[in-house]
């Protein structure tokens, strides 16, 4: 086994430049080091497509699951694409200009959504229950917050980070700038439907504080965002009060709900990928393998589909 390998420093550079969370970066590092050890053990300095195939066959023979092999292929493809694209910039040897994984096909894995989701009927019930039972400021908050998550697919941390100043208008359309996953600033945005915008402004009108965050706790003195514990607690209360406790829904389940309902109403995979802001289509494919109808306005259509006619309420 060789002590050093040309890919070692390149793996470090790749992980440093890739915009992913610490947890995801740790997974990438584990997989790439496993691959690197294989190359070292077999004294392979410059891998070929066949070497990658042999490596995948090797870990398959050792009993690794199809899901793990799938992740290996996704990450190796991304890594070699990075080397090929940046061969000149990184002053690499010409051999790296060729993406050796480009023609390799990944294994087929039946991925399933692990977290439960709301049906269309349940989503409509939840939104209307919260709307019709508003009395105090936190009721207005809960309605706007849940409405936002179900129709935009935002992550809970993105909702908690959102600030009032992040609301804006572009070309006559209401938007909310968000600090997305793995980002340091609010440099992405989601569209806000008319019904959702009204729910948010109703909540802001009734608030009597100077907290800069869009969604705040009951405390009048705090100028901090909702913390994770408080957020999860309010979600449990909302589900209990609305009669949906037995669904085992979590805050993140609302993101899955948004994606699934959007596909059911005819949204395309590409539009759903943009709705969820996935970097890889493989993440979106969890929800379906065959959805190809045209989507015109994802957020408004989600609102109309959930709160509209009764034809699909039993889905």
N, C-alpha and C positions, 0 to 999 in steps of 0.2 A: 504493500500500500504506500503510495507516494505521500510525502509530507505536505506538499503544497500543490495547488491546482490553479490554472488560469481563471477558473470561474469563481474562486473564493471572493476576491475583491469585487468582481462584477455583481455577485449576488448582494453584497453589502451596498453597492451603489444603487442597484435596482430597488431594494427595499427602502432606501433612504429617499429616493425620488418618487416612489409610488404613493399616491394619496389614499392611504387606508388607515384604519384605526390600529391601535397597538395590538388588540386581540387578533385581528386579521393578519397583521404583520407577523405575529408570532407563528400563526399557522403556515404562512408562506415560507418562513424561515425553516420550520421543521421539515416541510416537504422538499424544499430546495437542498437542504443539507443531507437529507436521505438520498436524494438523487446524486449529489456530489460524492457522497461516500461510496456509492455504487461505481461511479466513474473511477474513483481512486483505487478501489479494490480490484478493478479490472484494468487498471493502468491505461485508461482512455483519457487523453488530453483534449482531443477535439472530437466531440461526439458527432455521429451521423444519425440520420433518421432511423436506421436499423438498430443503432445502439439504444435509442429511446424506446423503440418497440421491445427490444430485449429486456430493458429495465422494467417496463410495465408488465411483461410476462413473468419476470422474476418475482415481483412483489405479489402478483396474482397467485403464483405457485406457492408463495409463503402464507397464503390465506388471508391477505388483505381484502376488505370488502369492496364491492363494486363502487360504492360511494367514495371510498378513499382513493381508488384508482381514477375515478372521474375527476376528483379534485386535483390529483397529481397532474393529469393531462391538461386541465384548464390552466393551472399555474405554470407548468412548463411551457405551454404555448405562449402565455403572456411574457414569460421571461425571454424566450428566444425571439419573440417579436420585438421586444425592447432592444435586444442586442443588435438585431438586424437593422432596425430603424435608426439606432444611434451609433452605428459602427464608425462613421466618420467623426462625429462629435467626440466620441470617447477615445478616438485614435486606436481602434482595435485592429487586429489583423484581418485581412480581407476575407478569411474563411468565415468570419462572423456576419458578413453581409448576407449570407444565405440563411433564411429561416428554416431550419431543418425539421420543424414541427408543422409547417404550413399545410402539408398534404395529409397529415395524420388525422384520423378520425377518432373521436372519443367514444368510450363505451356508453351504451344506453343504460341510463339509470332511471328507474321509476321513482321520482321524487314526490313526496307528499307533504302537504302543509301540516306541520305538527300541531300548531295552535288552532283551536276552534274558531269558527267565524260566525257572524250573524247572517241569517237568511235575509232576503229582501224585506219580508214581512216584519222580522224582528228589528231591522234597521229603521224602518219607517216608524214602528211602534216606539222605539227609543227616542228618536228625534222629536216626534210629536208629543210624547209624554213630557219631555223636558221643556218643550215650548209652552205647553198648556199648563204647566205647574210652576211657572216663574212667580216668585214673590219677593225674595231677597236678592241682593246683588250676586251671591254665589250661585243662585239658581240661573240667573242670566249668564253667568260665566260658564256653568256646566253645559247649558244648551249650546252656546257658541263654540265651546271647546270640542264637544262631541261632534257637532255638525261639521266643524273644520276637519277633524280627523277622518270621518267617514267619507267626505267628499273630496279630500285632497290626498289621503294616504300618508300624511305626515307621521314621522316617528314621534314618540312621546318627548324625547329630548329636544327635538326641533320645535315642538309646541311650547315647551317650558322656556326655551331660549328666546322665543319671539318677543319683540318689543313693539310698543305702540308706534314708534317712528318708522317701523319696518312696513307699515301699511302705506300703499302708494297707488297711483293710477298711471297706467301706460296705455296710450292710444284709446283712452276712454274706458279701459278695463281695470277693475280693482285687482290689485295683487298684494301678496305678502312676501317680502323678502325673508329668507330663512338661512340660518347657519346650518348647512347640511352636514351629513356624516363625514368625519375626517377633515372638516374645514375649520378655519380660524375666524372667519367673518361671514356675515350674512350676504353672500354673493350669488345665491340662487333665489328663485322665486316661484310661487305657485299662484295660479289664478284663483280669484275669489268670486263665487257665484253671487247673484243678486240677493238671494235668500240668506246666504251665509253672511254677506256684508251687512245686511240689516240686523242679523242676530248679533254681530260683533259691535256695531255702533250702538245698539240698544244697551248692551252691557257696559260700554264705555261711558254712556250718558248717565248711568245710574251709579257709577263708581265715585267715591269721595276720597281719593287718595292721590299721592304724587308718585306712585310706583311706576317706573318706566316700562315695566314688563306688561305684555298684553294680558296674561292670565296670572292673577295673584291670589294669595291666600286671604282668609277672612281678617287677618291682622291688619290694623290700620297703620301701624308704625313701620312695618317691614317694607324695605325697598328692594328686596331680593326676589328672584324668581321662585316659583313653586319648586320645592325639592322633590326628589324621586319618591320618597316615602309618602309625602303629602299627596302627590299626584296619584300614586297607586291607591291610596286610601280613598280619595274622592271618587275614583273609578269604581271601587268596590261598593261604595254607598250608592252611586248612581244606578248601578246594575241591580242592587238590592231593592231600591225604592221603585224601580221601573218593572220589577218582577222578572228580571233576566239573570238572577244569580245562578240558576242551574245550568246556564249555558257555558260556564267556566271561561267566559270572555275576559281577556286582559286588555290593557291599553294597546299593546302591539297587535292584538287580534283585529283592532279596527283598521289597521293598515292592510292586513290580509283581506278584510271584508271589502274595503274600497277596491282592491285589485280584482277580487273575484266577481263582485257585482258589476264592475266595469266591463269585464269580459263577457259576462252573461248578457249584458244589454247590447253587445255587438262591438265593443271596443277591440281594436287590433292589438296584437302583442307589442308592436313598436310603440303605440300610444300608451299602453299600460306600462311599458318600460320607462317611458318619459314621465308618466304620472308618478311612479315610484322612485324615479331618478336612479335606477339601477345602472351600474357601469357595464355589467355583462348581461346579455340576453338570457344566458343559462339560468340566472336567478329568477327571471320573469317566467321562464318555461315551467317553473314549479306549479303555476296556476293552471296552465293548459298547454296542450300540444297543437291545438288546431282552432285558432280564432283568427279570422282574417277579414272581418268586415270593417268598413271605413268608420273612423271616429272623427267627428268634426270639433266638438267642444266638450272635452272630457268632464270638467268640473260641473258645468251647468247641466249637462245631460245626466250625470250621476244624481244630482239633486232632483231633477225632474223624474228620473226613473224610480228613485226610492219613494218619493212623495207623490207620485202621479197616480195613474188609474189603477184599478184593482185587478187587471188581467194577469199580472205576474206576482201577486201578493203571496201565493202559496208555494213559490219556488224555494 
